[in-house]
Amino acid sequence: MESPIEPSSIKPRDRVVEKLAALGIPVEYLDRRYEGLVDFVIGNGLLLPDIVSSILPTDEEVAESMEDARSRSNKWKSLTMKNRFRESMVWLRWLMFQGEPINALKNLAKSSIGQRGVCGAVWRSGDIAYRCRTCERDQTCAICVPCFQNGNHRDHDYSIYYTGGGCCDCGDETAWKPEGFCLKHKGSEQIQPLPEKFANFVGPVLDALFICWKSKLFLAEGIFQENMRASDCGAEQRKAANELTYAVVEMLLEICKYSESLLCFVSRRVISLDGLLDILVRAERLLGDAVVKKLHELLLKLLAEPIFKNEFSKVFIGYYPIVINEAIKEGSDGILSDKYPLISTFSVQIFTVPTLALCLVKEMNLLGMLLKCLRDIFLFCAREDGFLKAAKSGGLYDSTNRVFGDIRFVMSHDVVSKCATHEQQDISRTWLKLLAFVQGMNPIKRETGLHIEEENESMQLFFLLGCSIAIIHSLLVDGAFSVATSEGANILSYLQDVDDGDSMRHAKVGRLSQESAVCSVTGRTVSKVTEAGFDSVSHLFIPSSVIWLIQECLRTMETWLEVDEGISAALQSISSPNSSGTSDSNSLAIKKTLYKIRKGKYFGKLTGSTENDSSESSSVYSGHLESRDTEISKNIDSDSKSCSAEIDPVACGYMGLDASAMETDSGIGLATVRLMSLCQWPDISYDVSLQEISVHIPLHRLLSLLLLKALRMCHGESVMPNVTNACSASSLSATYADFFGHVLGGCHPFGFSAFVMEHPLRIRVFCAQVIAGMWWKNGDVALVSCEWYRSVRWPEQGLELDLFLLQCCAALAPPDFYVKRIVERFGLLDYLSLSLERSNEYEAVLVQEMLTLIMQILKERRFSGCSIADSLKRELIYNLAIGDATHSQLVKSLPRDLSKFDQLQEILDRVAVYSNPSGFNQGMYSLHGAYWKELDLYHPHWNSRDLQVAEERYLRFCGVAAMTTQLPRWTKIYPPLEGVARIATCRVTLQIIRAVLFYSVFSDKFTESRAPDGILTTALHLLSLALDIYLQQNGASGVERCIGDSDSMLAFVGEEITESLNYATGKQSLLSLLVALMRMRQQENENSYLESSNCSFSPLIESLLKKFAEVDSDCMTKLQQLAPEVVNHISNSTHNTDRSTSGSAPDTEMRKAKARERQAAILAKMKAEQSKFFSSITSTADDDSKSEAEMSNSDTEHEAEGAVQQSCSLCHDPTSKNPLCFLILLQKSRLLSFVDKGPSSWDRWPDKEQSSIPANRVIYRSGANAFSSSSGLASQSMQLTEGPVVESTNSDMRHSTVCNLETLEEDMYICIRREMCDTLLSSSLKKDEVSSTSGSSPESSRDAESDIFRKYIAALSSETSVNSLGTENTDCDREPTESTSQPFVYDGFGPIDCDGIYLSSCGHAVHQHCLDRYLSSLKERYVRRGFFEGARIVDPDQGEFLCPVCRRLANSILPAVDGTFQKAGRLPVTSTVDQVPALGSPSAQNEEICSLRLQQGLSLIQTAAQVVARLDFFEALSLQRKERTSRNLEPISRVLSKMYFSEKQDRFLGSPRLSHPIILWDTLKYSLVSTEIAARSGKTSMAPDYTLTSLYMEFKSSTEFIFSLLLRSVQKLSSTNSLHSLQRFRGLQLFAESICSGVSFNYYNTRHEQEDNLLCSLKHDDKEALYPDIQFWNRASDPVLARDPFSSLMWVIFCLPRPFISCEESLLSLVHIFYVVSVVQALIICCRRHGYSINELGSHHCLITDICGILGGSDCARWYFVSNYVDHSCDIKDMIRRLSFPYLRRCALLWKLLKSSVSAPFCDRDNVWKSSHVTTDMMDTTESTLVELNEIQELEKMFKIPTIDVVLEDEISRSFALKSFHHFHKIYEACSFQNVLYCKPAVPFKLMSLPHVYQELLQRYIKQCCPDCKTVLVQPALCLLCGRLCSPSWKPCCRESGCIAHAMTCGAGIGVFLLIRRTTILLQRCARQAPWPSPYLDAFGEEDIEMRRGKPLYLNEERYAALTYMVASYGLDQNSKVLGQTTVGTFFMD
């Protein structure tokens, strides 16, 4: 690397001195450097500008520096330049502050304490910011974390987000409310002026510096504009400007951070220099990226000064169009972010300030500038025909979105929107012309040829553009209506209504985690309406600005409509022959005009002069609107005049309109609109399936929004009379009738409705055709367009506004013409012909959609009658009917205006029922039962799938079909829209209904019906609604006169059909068709027991017939002839009953109800039987009251049953005789280490030293055990030259061997029991006698032990190949050399890289040969990279596969022993030893006083060690054949061997010294311990669970069967090989020496030369390899106090002859031995490390006194025995019992296993999660301790352990304790070791302790660096096991911090990581990864993935407890939910 030394010998400081000397400054000043220059300037102030210029590097210096550095690296060149400019800034700072700058700045900071005004902290990408809706001024404001923490936001509505830039708004009153300021920032008014003494010095220096800075930037800009960047001169100038800017900005940022007064002073100096601010704004084009970022940071800081912000805004507006034009020239958005980031950074800072925005609009024409930019973009993206082009639009989407966003920012202020619609109406007019440009954009045409392969990827951009337009529409309309609002309204009141969702809301913070594009574009549809009451006249006052805007919208719309193909043809047909030429010329002129508009030639000036605006406004307000579009006016003037005389007053009165009002209200309105003033109903010809269609009609939607708000203003819920019927008597008053005439002056009802309804109707037809499948050849374009149009967020901006416009047209149009137009557009005129043949395959769907549309026009009240509360309730019912939902899902699904309603939560609580989060389920809302009856089946949002789901849920919850009970009803509607009711009773609608009924009755059996049930249902609903309208009208006077002759409907009902005579159907009418259909459906119901569909039509039809009979006598007469059974009883029924639509269910319904009841009863009975069966098979089979014979019989029965039930899961052959093997999963574990060390905490960093050495782990040094480096066989380095073992092929001999070994061990058992009983009966041993007996003669047993060892060597030699155990490769005289890197082994024996191996099983069985074939096929496909089941889960190279049945993970098999399920260790028949009462038997407990059985246990171990070495047994053992491991056990043995030993010890796998029984037994031991630990954890609570019930249930539910099978396998394997027996018996001898005699046998100190020769034969070359037999013997010789007592118990049981495992008395005595060991360990902990004193204890003659006495002179116990759980407030005896509790619990599990009689496996692991065993609730420490002590007492009774006082006073136990401690102390002093023994109560396993509030965790870790590469982690992952911060993404620079690597080192392959940014869990199992739900939920019980909502999250203890339990119970690879999301080797987030 090159050294950063100046290329010239002159340093930067000396260069400055030389230039100052050249300027004429005396040397005496320059010799004092900075101080001298300051003194000179004080006396020569006039020379300051020259001095500043001389200090800065000149262009020549820059050129020289670049020349010198050309041969060097760019980095060196950059360093050189920066050093020179930084040195210049040092000189200038001295001049500014007239002395040492640091001291001056600190003094200035001290004087500014308490005067901090605005924070202005600048954020970088990924920083955290807070948004408080309570304190913010608008939705773009946010504050930094320190300001939030120092402020008072309690009970505020705040959220947290990730930023992408921006600055903190704390202290800025224009953005943040003063009450939300933090303690440090009090507002800009708190900023004091810079002290005069500083100002006088700093100002001149800054002025001189800024002049130089400005000149450099202008020079660089000139070169940039001349494109001279490639020249040397240009490069030098740009380099100088770049470096100077960086140095100046860096210096200004540094000094301004000390004082805001100085910051304000600098800002004013910047704007005081003419042209500097302009060039700084434009400088981003000239400077490098790093310099631009620094410069923008400075500008953001300076914006805190209001004057600077105002001046900056003016410059910014002038620069804005330059950037947009540059983007247009490039045709790409890339330059906005890459080259011109200033626009996106600063626009939100300026445009969101209300006062500033209004000032800019009025003075700088801000909106005009933005609209011009938008126009330029549209012109660039337009096609030749004027429509926007998708390809070009996609390239400029970001630019378009940027401009739209800025318009939205500006218009969001009510003062600005009011100005745009009242004072500067040219802005609104220009906006309308822009809408004409985008009206009909992106048209598509149905493809009838080949399927389109290429999809339009930019199609969605038009919908996003439409959303942006809709947002601005809402703001514009609010401004137009603002006259009606209070003048004193807050300037920001509308900001809360403008919903920008996620784009506008986070514009300042630049949020990174955006939601989908559909949800990010938002807008408010309807703003709040003034609720003040009006009288009958004043409430119709609509602001003239609204009338003007409606007229302008109509004129613009008409200009666009006249070039439509169908409409232009209709105009030609309407025009008279005399005026045809004029019409043609007019049409041509209009087309030219529209083309000019689209090409930009007709936009004109965006704004006029002030005089024009004022005059125009006055004309508007006077009611005379003159159009500037003279070209259009002249063309259509003549036609308008001719049409004015043709308006039919009668027709207008028929529709409730005043024709004269509509003609004259607007003055010359008729002269401005031509199409909509037509008095004839035009015949418009258009086919959606053949012509172009566009779903983008923003002009229509603006008109709809204007009419909607005007209607609400006049007839809203607070001003509208309480009208409940269809048309009340007062509803047609002149006041109401004048509404449309007032707002649509100049329009005729026919012309307006005919032309305005056309395009919304076309869109609905297009959607229907897409649903029918007619547009499938268009690919996804049509489908996505339809989905967008019908989407949840789009309808309020599209579908619902279009539907409201159709309702307005329906109220004005002639009903028959209106409905006929609908039928024509759907292409269904042929449907009314009553032809039984379908016209096409799409007809059924089209008819269904058409009927649904008519129903929606009649029923929809979202914008036409419902209050906001009712609309909200209706939307919630709709969403909850589809399915249960979370709070955020509901809010997200609501329309924008409803989601902001302040009564949302109140209504939600009333409509829905909330379910608290449970397990991994989030908090959910479900629909309240009472509100199912309010379900609207014709909601506009329904799609077929959701509607079907809702109907099914309705049937399930209500018991009846929704289609037959949820009949539509006419509800109140705004009075001007009451004419909508006429379309339900018009003739064309009734013809449609009659056609549907006809097709249903007379459908051809050979062709598909034209009226399926869905269509029939909708038609019947429509007829029911028409009847309901008639019934409500019949109760109002004068109805028929106003809305038409309703009697025509009744006449039509009885009218005979003439069209169907050709089909021989007879004389039919609508009534007769209803009767025929009812009878036909009744007959079908009788013939079938259950209906095929959910709805029954016959009751519905019968109720309709009854209604017809009620309302009309003629109908009654006809029905008496057609269906007398229906109407005969009407006269006797009450009116209410007659009006009911439900009625009583027919007999078929009653039969179905009874059938359902019977079915439910049968299911309940079956469930009860199942429960009884399961309870019987899971009941305790080993009840203590049972006799041994009873249990034996029970076992035999269960074994036979289990054998029959099990079959191979692969071949499923029940007759196969091949043995079965059960699938198992073997997993490495470090669970015990984590429990030992306890959980880490989030608020402290993990201790590296503590985590580097695992707990309870032995480091082997010198090849020796840490405790017995010279004891046992640890010091013996062994190497065998091994070969294959010859397996016996004689099955008879093999059987004989097994029997002989079993018989031999039974004889040993009998002999041991006899000798032990003889010894115990012969004498009553005292303490010293026991001591001497048990350890009397180690020398006397030396010969016997040497014989066993010699026999073991001989057995090994017989197992080797031709190479014998010669010593040619060994050196007997070689001393052991110390190894520097020895493996860790937990508890003396086990795997080298984990605590142990855990065994689990799903319970399914296979044949081994079937599995071999399956795995071979799997491996073959894996090698070929083919697909196979579980390819993303398993790793075949590691032997992993999925269970064929349950798809759980497995990696080995465990064979069933001889196909039988024999209970372990059944007592031999030849035994003559008396049996003790059953352990734990109540009778035994009552009859016998418990005494400590320590003496019997010691005698047992000592006697057994002696007996196994007796000569007769020894000789019998030598005759046994040594056999290899059974083939069925090879898979599990192979997997375990790989797990236990490192790769360099692969030779162990074939060695006879590799004792598989030892490894299997160790696996069983560790699995038992792990199961006990798992049982401590509550499944749903963090509180520990100490109950025996939960312990046994955990054992039974998951592991009992497989553990029992493993136990039998170990015993079976131990009986097949004498070598294994020798290993066990040698271990028994070592245990006897260590436990009974307190001696660790030392072979290196022996004097027997013969034994030395034996050791030489076992030497080996690999010093690091330690064979398992040596490990085991080392473990046996360790001091008993140094090891876990339960582990020692398990190993002693393993070493004893097999029958002892079922001898309860022997087991009991062994349990007592190691219970005393646990008590002694607990005493050492309490007395030594935790300061219990003897005086306080009050025990002077017991074991406590002994322990305290011997600990005084020894430090070994202080460091070796560790516990973090000792409670000093607890009595020492209770503490001792608590510390021994884990031992007793594990003994209980062992006892349960030994007595187990389970006959079948537990095959469903997931049921463990569903089981609800007894758990302790959250309790305090005292209650938990009491529960713990009670459980301890139960276990003490079970094992007949006397009280703790008896144990402590027992002489034998005291002697045993002292001897054991001396043994431990002796070994400790002789060895150096690093492990410790953790002694702890039964504490549960816990993951990392996490904070209650997630934001604390986020703030701590979000910016933490990787511990390896020291860079900020992009996606930090917190290990919940140890607390280390990791990364889920792999990086070569920090491999150890990767999640996979860390999981291997920390959790033996298991990793549980909390992804900080995502808030979710990452589960790691070696290379397998799976996501898991977050443990943090918000106040509504929901997750917030990636903090999208940003709401406060709280730790859910139930979820965290469930995760903890799953880890503790090894469920990560057994849980189906985890495996379902698991992938191998890839991070799921990517």
Disulfide bonds with the S-S distance in Angstrom:
none
